Amino acid sequence: MLNLLRNKKIISNLFCYQPQEGGLFRDNILTWPLPKRVIDEYQKKHRRDKWTTLTLSKHRSVLVYHFDYSGSRVFLLEIECRENEGGYCALLLEITEENHQATIKKVINHIAFFRGNLKGAESKIRASSGVLDMKTWVHAYNKKQDSSSSIKPLNHVSFTKALRTLTGE
């Protein structure tokens, strides 16, 4: 979907934004791991949670992409889900230029603390230093499907609408 939007020149400068340290490989892409132990920003609440793992030996991660849209730098964070879970939930972020790595790490900690409930984590994410704005986006699928593929393509129209809301267009 992102490549389609890039090819249509709706977005530009698309690349996978990888962690500088401690990443997990998924399909040859370095992703951001969810923390094994989640701590709130006041260092008061600690949680070891099974939600941050996919299986006993596989840790859940977050795929992060970076791209430009209508003059704004946008990060797309997609939480890895288990096979039996529903569709993917993604987070669109506008963040300041200072320290992308630290801001994304902080946002991922909030996501883990709220066990992937982005609506529950929204006030904490918005209050994080470096975050300018956010928008959640649950994948919607096109009903039409190429007969040669068993994978339904993502609906880029709903994604573009979420981008417009995020950037105030």
OpenMM code with the backbone's topology and positions (N, CA, C; nanometers):
from openmm import Vec3, app, unit

residues = "MET LEU ASN LEU LEU ARG ASN LYS LYS ILE ILE SER ASN LEU PHE CYS TYR GLN PRO GLN GLU GLY GLY LEU PHE ARG ASP ASN ILE LEU THR TRP PRO LEU PRO LYS ARG VAL ILE ASP GLU TYR GLN LYS LYS HIS ARG ARG ASP LYS TRP THR THR LEU THR LEU SER LYS HIS ARG SER VAL LEU VAL TYR HIS PHE ASP TYR SER GLY SER ARG VAL PHE LEU LEU GLU ILE GLU CYS ARG GLU ASN GLU GLY GLY TYR CYS ALA LEU LEU LEU GLU ILE THR GLU GLU ASN HIS GLN ALA THR ILE LYS LYS VAL ILE ASN HIS ILE ALA PHE PHE ARG GLY ASN LEU LYS GLY ALA GLU SER LYS ILE ARG ALA SER SER GLY VAL LEU ASP MET LYS THR TRP VAL HIS ALA TYR ASN LYS LYS GLN ASP SER SER SER SER ILE LYS PRO LEU ASN HIS VAL SER PHE THR LYS ALA LEU ARG THR LEU THR GLY GLU".split()
positions = [
    Vec3(0.0822, -0.1181, 0.0000),
    Vec3(0.0000, 0.0000, 0.0000),
    Vec3(0.0869, 0.1248, 0.0000),
    Vec3(0.1914, 0.1268, 0.0826),
    Vec3(0.2799, 0.2429, 0.0877),
    Vec3(0.3524, 0.2636, -0.0455),
    Vec3(0.3940, 0.1541, -0.1074),
    Vec3(0.4584, 0.1655, -0.2390),
    Vec3(0.3614, 0.2215, -0.3429),
    Vec3(0.2350, 0.1804, -0.3354),
    Vec3(0.1337, 0.2322, -0.4271),
    Vec3(0.1190, 0.3832, -0.4082),
    Vec3(0.1121, 0.4275, -0.2841),
    Vec3(0.0998, 0.5708, -0.2568),
    Vec3(0.2249, 0.6472, -0.3010),
    Vec3(0.3410, 0.5860, -0.2850),
    Vec3(0.4645, 0.6496, -0.3318),
    Vec3(0.4650, 0.6577, -0.4843),
    Vec3(0.4262, 0.5494, -0.5523),
    Vec3(0.4230, 0.5493, -0.6985),
    Vec3(0.3242, 0.6514, -0.7536),
    Vec3(0.2154, 0.6752, -0.6794),
    Vec3(0.1169, 0.7759, -0.7210),
    Vec3(0.1582, 0.9168, -0.6778),
    Vec3(0.2755, 0.9269, -0.6138),
    Vec3(0.3318, 1.0541, -0.5679),
    Vec3(0.2453, 1.1221, -0.4614),
    Vec3(0.1713, 1.0417, -0.3852),
    Vec3(0.0952, 1.0938, -0.2719),
    Vec3(0.1884, 1.1093, -0.1521),
    Vec3(0.2821, 1.0138, -0.1365),
    Vec3(0.3850, 1.0238, -0.0339),
    Vec3(0.5213, 1.0159, -0.1028),
    Vec3(0.6247, 1.0593, -0.0313),
    Vec3(0.7603, 1.0510, -0.0867),
    Vec3(0.8580, 1.0154, 0.0242),
    Vec3(0.9819, 0.9875, -0.0152),
    Vec3(1.0888, 0.9541, 0.0802),
    Vec3(1.0497, 0.8415, 0.1758),
    Vec3(0.9909, 0.7384, 0.1219),
    Vec3(0.9461, 0.6236, 0.2009),
    Vec3(1.0637, 0.5333, 0.2358),
    Vec3(1.0788, 0.5026, 0.3649),
    Vec3(1.1761, 0.4019, 0.4054),
    Vec3(1.1381, 0.3431, 0.5399),
    Vec3(1.1885, 0.2229, 0.5626),
    Vec3(1.1679, 0.1554, 0.6910),
    Vec3(1.2592, 0.2241, 0.7923),
    Vec3(1.2030, 0.2678, 0.9034),
    Vec3(1.2800, 0.3373, 1.0065),
    Vec3(1.3154, 0.2357, 1.1149),
    Vec3(1.4415, 0.2000, 1.1210),
    Vec3(1.4856, 0.0910, 1.2078),
    Vec3(1.5468, 0.1424, 1.3372),
    Vec3(1.5382, 0.0626, 1.4427),
    Vec3(1.6005, 0.1031, 1.5691),
    Vec3(1.7521, 0.0991, 1.5574),
    Vec3(1.8183, 0.1885, 1.6293),
    Vec3(1.9644, 0.1906, 1.6265),
    Vec3(2.0233, 0.0727, 1.7032),
    Vec3(1.9472, 0.0191, 1.7979),
    Vec3(1.9950, -0.0966, 1.8740),
    Vec3(1.8780, -0.1832, 1.9185),
    Vec3(1.9038, -0.3112, 1.9316),
    Vec3(1.8065, -0.4033, 1.9903),
    Vec3(1.6866, -0.4402, 1.9063),
    Vec3(1.6966, -0.4381, 1.7758),
    Vec3(1.5828, -0.4713, 1.6921),
    Vec3(1.5624, -0.6212, 1.6750),
    Vec3(1.4458, -0.6569, 1.6214),
    Vec3(1.4110, -0.7955, 1.5897),
    Vec3(1.3864, -0.8057, 1.4397),
    Vec3(1.4381, -0.9092, 1.3766),
    Vec3(1.4158, -0.9268, 1.2338),
    Vec3(1.2839, -0.9989, 1.2078),
    Vec3(1.2047, -0.9415, 1.1162),
    Vec3(1.0839, -1.0035, 1.0641),
    Vec3(1.0924, -0.9931, 0.9125),
    Vec3(1.0969, -1.1065, 0.8446),
    Vec3(1.1062, -1.1079, 0.6975),
    Vec3(1.2183, -1.0161, 0.6475),
    Vec3(1.3345, -1.0277, 0.7068),
    Vec3(1.4542, -0.9498, 0.6707),
    Vec3(1.4401, -0.7999, 0.6935),
    Vec3(1.3450, -0.7590, 0.7756),
    Vec3(1.3279, -0.6181, 0.8115),
    Vec3(1.3521, -0.6058, 0.9613),
    Vec3(1.4310, -0.5078, 1.0005),
    Vec3(1.4584, -0.4845, 1.1420),
    Vec3(1.3431, -0.4053, 1.2023),
    Vec3(1.2761, -0.4652, 1.3011),
    Vec3(1.1611, -0.4027, 1.3662),
    Vec3(1.1968, -0.3637, 1.5091),
    Vec3(1.1091, -0.2873, 1.5707),
    Vec3(1.1271, -0.2393, 1.7077),
    Vec3(1.0612, -0.3376, 1.8046),
    Vec3(1.1370, -0.3932, 1.9001),
    Vec3(1.0763, -0.4862, 1.9950),
    Vec3(0.9936, -0.4126, 2.0997),
    Vec3(0.8851, -0.4759, 2.1424),
    Vec3(0.8135, -0.4234, 2.2578),
    Vec3(0.8939, -0.4600, 2.3820),
    Vec3(0.8946, -0.3744, 2.4829),
    Vec3(0.9739, -0.4040, 2.6025),
    Vec3(0.9217, -0.5276, 2.6756),
    Vec3(1.0136, -0.6045, 2.7331),
    Vec3(0.9742, -0.7236, 2.8097),
    Vec3(0.9094, -0.6846, 2.9407),
    Vec3(0.9542, -0.5744, 2.9961),
    Vec3(0.8962, -0.5221, 3.1199),
    Vec3(0.8559, -0.3780, 3.0927),
    Vec3(0.7300, -0.3466, 3.1127),
    Vec3(0.6771, -0.2151, 3.0810),
    Vec3(0.6716, -0.1306, 3.2078),
    Vec3(0.7200, -0.0080, 3.1948),
    Vec3(0.7220, 0.0831, 3.3077),
    Vec3(0.6532, 0.2119, 3.2656),
    Vec3(0.5634, 0.2656, 3.3516),
    Vec3(0.5004, 0.3922, 3.3160),
    Vec3(0.6030, 0.5048, 3.3260),
    Vec3(0.5663, 0.6223, 3.2756),
    Vec3(0.6645, 0.7296, 3.2670),
    Vec3(0.7082, 0.7834, 3.4030),
    Vec3(0.6345, 0.7520, 3.5082),
    Vec3(0.6725, 0.7968, 3.6427),
    Vec3(0.7533, 0.6913, 3.7173),
    Vec3(0.7841, 0.5803, 3.6482),
    Vec3(0.8621, 0.4701, 3.7053),
    Vec3(0.7932, 0.4089, 3.8280),
    Vec3(0.6604, 0.4176, 3.8326),
    Vec3(0.5868, 0.3656, 3.9473),
    Vec3(0.5194, 0.2319, 3.9172),
    Vec3(0.4626, 0.2196, 3.7997),
    Vec3(0.3902, 0.0974, 3.7662),
    Vec3(0.4767, 0.0117, 3.6760),
    Vec3(0.4912, -0.1140, 3.7130),
    Vec3(0.5685, -0.2094, 3.6335),
    Vec3(0.4733, -0.3202, 3.5892),
    Vec3(0.4948, -0.3682, 3.4715),
    Vec3(0.4094, -0.4772, 3.4243),
    Vec3(0.4922, -0.5708, 3.3376),
    Vec3(0.4951, -0.6979, 3.3747),
    Vec3(0.5466, -0.8021, 3.2858),
    Vec3(0.4223, -0.8622, 3.2237),
    Vec3(0.4169, -0.8624, 3.0953),
    Vec3(0.2901, -0.8961, 3.0324),
    Vec3(0.3089, -0.9951, 2.9190),
    Vec3(0.2198, -1.0932, 2.9140),
    Vec3(0.2229, -1.1904, 2.8043),
    Vec3(0.1835, -1.1266, 2.6720),
    Vec3(0.1171, -1.0122, 2.6746),
    Vec3(0.0758, -0.9466, 2.5517),
    Vec3(0.1975, -0.9099, 2.4662),
    Vec3(0.3104, -0.8823, 2.5279),
    Vec3(0.4293, -0.8405, 2.4531),
    Vec3(0.4996, -0.9571, 2.3844),
    Vec3(0.4498, -1.0777, 2.4012),
    Vec3(0.5067, -1.1927, 2.3311),
    Vec3(0.4019, -1.2519, 2.2371),
    Vec3(0.4487, -1.3101, 2.1286),
    Vec3(0.3596, -1.3773, 2.0335),
    Vec3(0.3459, -1.5241, 2.0704),
    Vec3(0.4579, -1.5850, 2.1036),
    Vec3(0.4618, -1.7229, 2.1511),
    Vec3(0.5626, -1.7254, 2.2657),
    Vec3(0.5836, -1.8402, 2.3257),
    Vec3(0.6792, -1.8483, 2.4359),
    Vec3(0.8182, -1.8039, 2.3952),
    Vec3(0.8554, -1.8266, 2.2696),
    Vec3(0.9913, -1.7932, 2.2267),
    Vec3(0.9993, -1.6743, 2.1299),
    Vec3(0.8866, -1.6165, 2.0940),
    Vec3(0.8879, -1.5080, 1.9960),
    Vec3(0.8277, -1.3811, 2.0554),
    Vec3(0.9066, -1.2757, 2.0546),
    Vec3(0.8667, -1.1476, 2.1103),
    Vec3(0.7922, -1.0639, 2.0059),
    Vec3(0.6885, -0.9943, 2.0469),
    Vec3(0.6114, -0.9069, 1.9578),
    Vec3(0.6936, -0.7821, 1.9244),
    Vec3(0.6742, -0.7289, 1.8025),
    Vec3(0.7493, -0.6105, 1.7627),
    Vec3(0.6601, -0.5104, 1.6892),
    Vec3(0.7192, -0.3976, 1.6568),
    Vec3(0.6491, -0.2903, 1.5871),
    Vec3(0.7297, -0.2547, 1.4618),
    Vec3(0.6635, -0.2533, 1.3490),
    Vec3(0.7251, -0.2139, 1.2229),
    Vec3(0.7045, -0.0637, 1.2076),
    Vec3(0.8115, 0.0090, 1.1769),
    Vec3(0.8024, 0.1549, 1.1663),
    Vec3(0.8480, 0.1980, 1.0264),
    Vec3(0.7643, 0.2759, 0.9608),
    Vec3(0.7992, 0.3368, 0.8329),
    Vec3(0.7986, 0.4885, 0.8485),
    Vec3(0.8787, 0.5536, 0.7675),
    Vec3(0.8890, 0.6983, 0.7662),
    Vec3(0.8656, 0.7450, 0.6237),
    Vec3(0.7905, 0.8526, 0.6071),
    Vec3(0.7686, 0.9084, 0.4741),
    Vec3(0.7254, 1.0541, 0.4872),
    Vec3(0.7302, 1.1245, 0.3753),
    Vec3(0.6838, 1.2627, 0.3700),
    Vec3(0.5476, 1.2646, 0.3034),
    Vec3(0.4578, 1.3460, 0.3611),
    Vec3(0.3242, 1.3623, 0.3046),
    Vec3(0.2874, 1.5101, 0.3132),
    Vec3(0.2674, 1.5713, 0.2010),
    Vec3(0.2209, 1.7092, 0.1943),
    Vec3(0.3004, 1.8021, 0.2867),
    Vec3(0.4329, 1.7897, 0.2823),
    Vec3(0.5190, 1.8766, 0.3617),
    Vec3(0.5393, 1.8340, 0.5056),
    Vec3(0.4780, 1.7248, 0.5478),
    Vec3(0.4935, 1.6752, 0.6855),
    Vec3(0.5701, 1.5444, 0.6860),
    Vec3(0.6534, 1.5263, 0.7867),
    Vec3(0.7193, 1.3969, 0.8069),
    Vec3(0.6281, 1.3122, 0.8935),
    Vec3(0.5997, 1.1928, 0.8461),
    Vec3(0.5051, 1.1050, 0.9144),
    Vec3(0.5719, 0.9707, 0.9411),
    Vec3(0.5433, 0.9148, 1.0579),
    Vec3(0.5888, 0.7810, 1.0937),
    Vec3(0.4652, 0.6929, 1.1066),
    Vec3(0.4733, 0.5756, 1.0485),
    Vec3(0.3671, 0.4757, 1.0593),
    Vec3(0.4198, 0.3633, 1.1464),
    Vec3(0.3524, 0.3366, 1.2582),
    Vec3(0.3893, 0.2277, 1.3477),
    Vec3(0.2815, 0.1218, 1.3380),
    Vec3(0.3208, -0.0005, 1.3067),
    Vec3(0.2254, -0.1097, 1.2949),
    Vec3(0.2635, -0.2193, 1.3942),
    Vec3(0.1721, -0.2502, 1.4837),
    Vec3(0.1951, -0.3496, 1.5879),
    Vec3(0.1770, -0.4888, 1.5301),
    Vec3(0.2740, -0.5745, 1.5547),
    Vec3(0.2648, -0.7133, 1.5087),
    Vec3(0.1539, -0.7839, 1.5862),
    Vec3(0.0732, -0.8618, 1.5156),
    Vec3(-0.0348, -0.9311, 1.5859),
    Vec3(-0.0194, -1.0823, 1.5715),
    Vec3(-0.0851, -1.1517, 1.6621),
    Vec3(-0.0870, -1.2977, 1.6569),
    Vec3(-0.1804, -1.3415, 1.5441),
    Vec3(-0.1619, -1.4656, 1.5004),
    Vec3(-0.2451, -1.5173, 1.3913),
    Vec3(-0.3932, -1.5173, 1.4263),
    Vec3(-0.4279, -1.5390, 1.5530),
    Vec3(-0.5685, -1.5479, 1.5921),
    Vec3(-0.6282, -1.4115, 1.6273),
    Vec3(-0.5475, -1.3054, 1.6253),
    Vec3(-0.5995, -1.1727, 1.6542),
    Vec3(-0.6590, -1.1131, 1.5273),
    Vec3(-0.7386, -1.0091, 1.5463),
    Vec3(-0.8030, -0.9436, 1.4326),
    Vec3(-0.7025, -0.8696, 1.3468),
    Vec3(-0.7502, -0.7718, 1.2731),
    Vec3(-0.6654, -0.6965, 1.1810),
    Vec3(-0.5617, -0.6125, 1.2525),
    Vec3(-0.4755, -0.5570, 1.1745),
    Vec3(-0.3676, -0.4747, 1.2283),
    Vec3(-0.4189, -0.3359, 1.2646),
    Vec3(-0.3644, -0.2829, 1.3713),
    Vec3(-0.3936, -0.1468, 1.4098),
    Vec3(-0.2637, -0.0683, 1.3947),
    Vec3(-0.2719, 0.0447, 1.3323),
    Vec3(-0.1521, 0.1236, 1.3059),
    Vec3(-0.1656, 0.2612, 1.3689),
    Vec3(-0.0524, 0.3238, 1.3875),
    Vec3(-0.0481, 0.4561, 1.4464),
    Vec3(0.0308, 0.5468, 1.3527),
    Vec3(-0.0276, 0.6583, 1.3169),
    Vec3(0.0403, 0.7597, 1.2380),
    Vec3(0.0860, 0.8689, 1.3330),
    Vec3(0.2135, 0.9050, 1.3242),
    Vec3(0.2702, 1.0050, 1.4156),
    Vec3(0.3393, 1.1156, 1.3385),
    Vec3(0.3212, 1.2363, 1.3861),
    Vec3(0.4059, 1.3480, 1.3467),
    Vec3(0.4908, 1.3773, 1.4689),
    Vec3(0.6226, 1.3773, 1.4524),
    Vec3(0.7098, 1.4045, 1.5665),
    Vec3(0.8129, 1.5107, 1.5294),
    Vec3(0.8682, 1.5737, 1.6329),
    Vec3(0.9659, 1.6801, 1.6111),
    Vec3(1.0955, 1.6238, 1.5564),
    Vec3(1.1808, 1.7103, 1.5135),
    Vec3(1.3075, 1.6718, 1.4520),
    Vec3(1.4140, 1.6292, 1.5520),
    Vec3(1.3972, 1.6596, 1.6808),
    Vec3(1.5052, 1.6403, 1.7764),
    Vec3(1.5605, 1.4984, 1.7825),
    Vec3(1.4839, 1.4054, 1.8323),
    Vec3(1.5354, 1.2708, 1.8506),
    Vec3(1.4277, 1.1681, 1.8185),
    Vec3(1.4198, 1.1296, 1.6926),
    Vec3(1.3170, 1.0345, 1.6491),
    Vec3(1.3269, 0.9030, 1.7253),
    Vec3(1.4476, 0.8521, 1.7445),
    Vec3(1.4664, 0.7223, 1.8103),
    Vec3(1.4070, 0.7227, 1.9512),
    Vec3(1.4385, 0.8238, 2.0306),
    Vec3(1.3894, 0.8300, 2.1691),
    Vec3(1.2378, 0.8462, 2.1731),
    Vec3(1.1842, 0.9282, 2.0839),
    Vec3(1.0392, 0.9498, 2.0814),
    Vec3(0.9660, 0.8217, 2.0445),
    Vec3(1.0122, 0.7531, 1.9413),
    Vec3(0.9459, 0.6294, 1.9002),
    Vec3(0.9565, 0.5237, 2.0100),
    Vec3(1.0706, 0.5146, 2.0735),
    Vec3(1.0874, 0.4186, 2.1835),
    Vec3(0.9885, 0.4479, 2.2970),
    Vec3(0.9694, 0.5757, 2.3291),
    Vec3(0.8754, 0.6161, 2.4334),
    Vec3(0.7322, 0.5802, 2.3934),
    Vec3(0.6964, 0.6064, 2.2670),
    Vec3(0.5620, 0.5753, 2.2179),
    Vec3(0.5380, 0.4243, 2.2231),
    Vec3(0.6374, 0.3462, 2.1841),
    Vec3(0.6239, 0.2006, 2.1878),
    Vec3(0.6062, 0.1513, 2.3314),
    Vec3(0.6716, 0.2142, 2.4269),
    Vec3(0.6532, 0.1784, 2.5679),
    Vec3(0.5081, 0.2038, 2.6103),
    Vec3(0.4503, 0.3166, 2.5679),
    Vec3(0.3102, 0.3455, 2.6000),
    Vec3(0.2171, 0.2428, 2.5349),
    Vec3(0.2466, 0.2069, 2.4113),
    Vec3(0.1659, 0.1052, 2.3420),
    Vec3(0.1688, -0.0255, 2.4210),
    Vec3(0.2871, -0.0657, 2.4650),
    Vec3(0.3003, -0.1906, 2.5408),
    Vec3(0.2298, -0.1806, 2.6756),
    Vec3(0.2416, -0.0662, 2.7426),
    Vec3(0.1785, -0.0499, 2.8742),
    Vec3(0.0268, -0.0647, 2.8640),
    Vec3(-0.0311, -0.0164, 2.7528),
    Vec3(-0.1754, -0.0261, 2.7325),
    Vec3(-0.2133, -0.1467, 2.6481),
    Vec3(-0.1196, -0.2420, 2.6336),
    Vec3(-0.1429, -0.3686, 2.5666),
    Vec3(-0.2006, -0.3529, 2.4256),
    Vec3(-0.1496, -0.2550, 2.3524),
    Vec3(-0.1917, -0.2346, 2.2152),
    Vec3(-0.3186, -0.1535, 2.1978),
    Vec3(-0.3821, -0.1132, 2.3080),
    Vec3(-0.5028, -0.0323, 2.2996),
    Vec3(-0.4613, 0.1122, 2.2722),
    Vec3(-0.4583, 0.1497, 2.1457),
    Vec3(-0.4089, 0.2814, 2.1073),
    Vec3(-0.4995, 0.3938, 2.1555),
    Vec3(-0.6288, 0.3681, 2.1636),
    Vec3(-0.7204, 0.4701, 2.2165),
    Vec3(-0.6919, 0.4931, 2.3654),
    Vec3(-0.6655, 0.3844, 2.4393),
    Vec3(-0.6317, 0.3969, 2.5806),
    Vec3(-0.4993, 0.4688, 2.6025),
    Vec3(-0.4054, 0.4468, 2.5123),
    Vec3(-0.2717, 0.5060, 2.5252),
    Vec3(-0.2638, 0.6462, 2.4651),
    Vec3(-0.3694, 0.6897, 2.3990),
    Vec3(-0.3633, 0.8147, 2.3228),
    Vec3(-0.3182, 0.9348, 2.4057),
    Vec3(-0.3743, 0.9557, 2.5241),
    Vec3(-0.3366, 1.0749, 2.6018),
    Vec3(-0.1896, 1.0692, 2.6423),
    Vec3(-0.1387, 0.9519, 2.6754),
    Vec3(0.0033, 0.9372, 2.7112),
    Vec3(0.0927, 0.9603, 2.5891),
    Vec3(0.0520, 0.9068, 2.4747),
    Vec3(0.1314, 0.9253, 2.3528),
    Vec3(0.1350, 1.0727, 2.3144),
    Vec3(0.0184, 1.1376, 2.3155),
    Vec3(0.0118, 1.2797, 2.2789),
    Vec3(0.0956, 1.3661, 2.3734),
    Vec3(0.1035, 1.3273, 2.5015),
    Vec3(0.1791, 1.4042, 2.6006),
    Vec3(0.3290, 1.3763, 2.5957),
    Vec3(0.3703, 1.2766, 2.5192),
    Vec3(0.5126, 1.2425, 2.5102),
    Vec3(0.5899, 1.3554, 2.4438),
    Vec3(0.7065, 1.3863, 2.5002),
    Vec3(0.7875, 1.4911, 2.4385),
    Vec3(0.8288, 1.4443, 2.2996),
    Vec3(0.8184, 1.5335, 2.2050),
    Vec3(0.8533, 1.5016, 2.0672),
    Vec3(0.7342, 1.4695, 1.9791),
    Vec3(0.6200, 1.4351, 2.0365),
    Vec3(0.5016, 1.4015, 1.9566),
    Vec3(0.4231, 1.5290, 1.9270),
    Vec3(0.4039, 1.5572, 1.7995),
    Vec3(0.3242, 1.6732, 1.7583),
    Vec3(0.1777, 1.6367, 1.7417),
    Vec3(0.1511, 1.5207, 1.6814),
    Vec3(0.0132, 1.4765, 1.6607),
    Vec3(0.0129, 1.3275, 1.6313),
    Vec3(-0.1030, 1.2657, 1.6443),
    Vec3(-0.1164, 1.1229, 1.6171),
    Vec3(-0.2540, 1.0932, 1.5607),
    Vec3(-0.2641, 0.9829, 1.4915),
    Vec3(-0.3912, 0.9352, 1.4381),
    Vec3(-0.3829, 0.7835, 1.4322),
    Vec3(-0.4841, 0.7154, 1.4849),
    Vec3(-0.4869, 0.5699, 1.4743),
    Vec3(-0.5566, 0.5325, 1.3438),
    Vec3(-0.5201, 0.4161, 1.2939),
    Vec3(-0.5787, 0.3690, 1.1687),
    Vec3(-0.5855, 0.2170, 1.1734),
    Vec3(-0.7058, 0.1633, 1.1697),
    Vec3(-0.7245, 0.0189, 1.1639),
    Vec3(-0.7343, -0.0193, 1.0177),
    Vec3(-0.6603, -0.1221, 0.9798),
    Vec3(-0.6604, -0.1623, 0.8398),
    Vec3(-0.8004, -0.1947, 0.7917),
    Vec3(-0.8326, -0.1373, 0.6789),
    Vec3(-0.9551, -0.1722, 0.6083),
    Vec3(-0.9116, -0.2413, 0.4789),
    Vec3(-0.9877, -0.3376, 0.4344),
    Vec3(-0.9491, -0.4140, 0.3170),
    Vec3(-1.0439, -0.3889, 0.2016),
    Vec3(-0.9889, -0.3830, 0.0818),
    Vec3(-1.0723, -0.3735, -0.0376),
    Vec3(-1.1481, -0.5042, -0.0551),
    Vec3(-1.2702, -0.4967, -0.1047),
    Vec3(-1.3467, -0.6186, -0.1277),
    Vec3(-1.3005, -0.6897, -0.2537),
    Vec3(-1.2553, -0.6145, -0.3543),
    Vec3(-1.2058, -0.6761, -0.4767),
    Vec3(-1.0683, -0.7334, -0.4510),
    Vec3(-1.0435, -0.8444, -0.5105),
    Vec3(-0.9176, -0.9149, -0.4866),
    Vec3(-0.8655, -0.9728, -0.6171),
    Vec3(-0.7381, -0.9608, -0.6375),
    Vec3(-0.6750, -1.0221, -0.7533),
    Vec3(-0.6873, -1.1737, -0.7392),
    Vec3(-0.7379, -1.2412, -0.8403),
    Vec3(-0.7628, -1.3852, -0.8295),
    Vec3(-0.6344, -1.4656, -0.8100),
    Vec3(-0.5192, -1.4094, -0.8445),
    Vec3(-0.3944, -1.4839, -0.8297),
    Vec3(-0.3363, -1.4727, -0.6888),
    Vec3(-0.3978, -1.3933, -0.6039),
    Vec3(-0.3441, -1.3723, -0.4695),
    Vec3(-0.4488, -1.4046, -0.3643),
    Vec3(-0.4045, -1.4632, -0.2552),
    Vec3(-0.4969, -1.4891, -0.1444),
    Vec3(-0.4950, -1.3742, -0.0451),
    Vec3(-0.4079, -1.2751, -0.0657),
    Vec3(-0.3986, -1.1622, 0.0255),
    Vec3(-0.4769, -1.0452, -0.0321),
    Vec3(-0.5671, -0.9908, 0.0480),
    Vec3(-0.6455, -0.8765, 0.0028),
    Vec3(-0.5623, -0.7497, 0.0181),
    Vec3(-0.5631, -0.6626, -0.0821),
    Vec3(-0.4852, -0.5397, -0.0711),
    Vec3(-0.5478, -0.4426, 0.0291),
    Vec3(-0.4642, -0.3652, 0.0962),
    Vec3(-0.5142, -0.2658, 0.1897),
    Vec3(-0.5825, -0.1529, 0.1154),
    Vec3(-0.6798, -0.0934, 0.1786),
    Vec3(-0.7532, 0.0168, 0.1204),
    Vec3(-0.6735, 0.1451, 0.1401),
    Vec3(-0.6035, 0.1889, 0.0361),
    Vec3(-0.5203, 0.3084, 0.0492),
    Vec3(-0.6031, 0.4354, 0.0599),
    Vec3(-0.7306, 0.4326, 0.0212),
    Vec3(-0.8161, 0.5506, 0.0313),
    Vec3(-0.8400, 0.5853, 0.1785),
    Vec3(-0.8706, 0.4849, 0.2609),
    Vec3(-0.8933, 0.5127, 0.4033),
    Vec3(-0.7640, 0.5565, 0.4716),
    Vec3(-0.6508, 0.5051, 0.4270),
    Vec3(-0.5228, 0.5452, 0.4827),
    Vec3(-0.4929, 0.6906, 0.4474),
    Vec3(-0.5175, 0.7282, 0.3236),
    Vec3(-0.4943, 0.8661, 0.2807),
    Vec3(-0.5846, 0.9614, 0.3586),
    Vec3(-0.7062, 0.9190, 0.3883),
    Vec3(-0.7983, 1.0009, 0.4683),
    Vec3(-0.7415, 1.0211, 0.6092),
    Vec3(-0.6845, 0.9168, 0.6680),
    Vec3(-0.6221, 0.9280, 0.7996),
    Vec3(-0.5034, 1.0239, 0.7939),
    Vec3(-0.4239, 1.0182, 0.6865),
    Vec3(-0.3111, 1.1101, 0.6694),
    Vec3(-0.3590, 1.2546, 0.6627),
    Vec3(-0.4656, 1.2779, 0.5888),
    Vec3(-0.5188, 1.4142, 0.5770),
    Vec3(-0.5661, 1.4664, 0.7124),
    Vec3(-0.6287, 1.3806, 0.7913),
    Vec3(-0.6740, 1.4209, 0.9246),
    Vec3(-0.5547, 1.4552, 1.0126),
    Vec3(-0.4511, 1.3727, 1.0055),
    Vec3(-0.3302, 1.3938, 1.0868),
    Vec3(-0.2641, 1.5273, 1.0522),
    Vec3(-0.2519, 1.5577, 0.9254),
    Vec3(-0.1775, 1.6757, 0.8826),
    Vec3(-0.2656, 1.7996, 0.8642),
    Vec3(-0.3943, 1.7869, 0.8934),
    Vec3(-0.4843, 1.9021, 0.8886),
    Vec3(-0.5204, 1.9487, 0.7491),
    Vec3(-0.5175, 1.8590, 0.6533),
    Vec3(-0.5520, 1.8969, 0.5149),
    Vec3(-0.6997, 1.8826, 0.4895),
] * unit.nanometer
topology = app.Topology()
chain = topology.addChain("A")
for resn in residues:
    res = topology.addResidue(resn, chain)
    for name in ("N", "CA", "C"):
        topology.addAtom(name, app.Element.getBySymbol(name[0]), res)
